[in-house]
Amino acid sequence: MTPDWNDGPGPRLDTSEPDSRARVVATATALLVGHGVSALSPARIQAGARVSRAELERLFPTTDTIVEAIVSTRLDAVFRAQRPRLDAVRHLDE
């Protein structure tokens, strides 16, 4: 048996796509930050995000697409936080 094995009833699945996508990215981010890239197994992400295997594969066909979503989400957060400062720049000399 692997650590991802679950022979009991699984968590209730939520198939609302925007929420599912956000949960998958949040779960994958937590796994990556907490345990490294080796923790990004589909079974762990699926269980943590409460999505079906089919939905996970439809949203993110490969681990690379999940990593790209993590990076994109983190960059968006940085740019949102820095937006006021960036908008205040009138000249590059400032």
N, C-alpha and C positions, 0 to 999 in steps of 0.2 A: 504494500500500500504506500501511496505517496502522501506527503503532508496535506495535499489538496483533496484527498479522498473524502467524499461525503456520502455515506450510505443512508442517511436519514432524510427526512423531508427538508427541502431547501427553503430559503426565504421567499416570501411573496415577491413575484417579479413585477416590475413596473415597466410598461412598454411605451410610455410617453417619450418620444424620441429626444426632444431638447433636454428634458430632465435626465433621461438615460445617458445621453452623451456627456452632460456635465458630471454626472455621478461616475461614469467610467474614467473621465479625465481626472477628477478629484481622487478617486481610488488609486489609479495608476500613479499619480503624483506622490501620494502618501507612501505607496510601496517603494517607489524609486528613491525618494528622499530617506526613508527609514531603513531600507534594506538593500539598495542598489539595483542595478539593471537586471540582475538574475532573478529578482522577485517578481518581475513582470510576466508571470505566467498567465495565460488566458483563464485558467481555472480560478486563480486568486483574484484576478480583476473581476471576473464574472460574479463570483460570490460576494465580493466587497461592494460592487456596484448594483447588485440585485437585478441583473439582466440575464436574459437567456443567452446561450452560446451562439445561437443564430443571430440575435440582435448585436452582440458584441462583434461578430465577424462581419456583419453588414455595416456597422458604424466604423469599424477599424479592421480592415482586412489583414493587416500585419502589425507586428510589434512596432515597426518603424513608424507606421501612421499614428500609433498611440504616442510615441515619443515626440513626433512632430507636433501633435496637439498639445502635449505638456509644455513644450518649449514655446509654442505660439501663445498659449494661455498665460504663461509666466511673463513673456515679453509684453503682452497687452497690459498686464497689471503694472509693470514698471512704467510703460509709457503713459498710462492713465495717471499714475502718481506724479510723474514729471511734467505732465501737460501744462499746468499753470506756469511753471518756470520756462518751459519751451515757448509758450505763447508770449511771455513777457520779453523775450529777446527781440530787439529791434535791429541790432547790428551784431555781426560776429565779433566785434571788438569788445563787447560788453562782458 
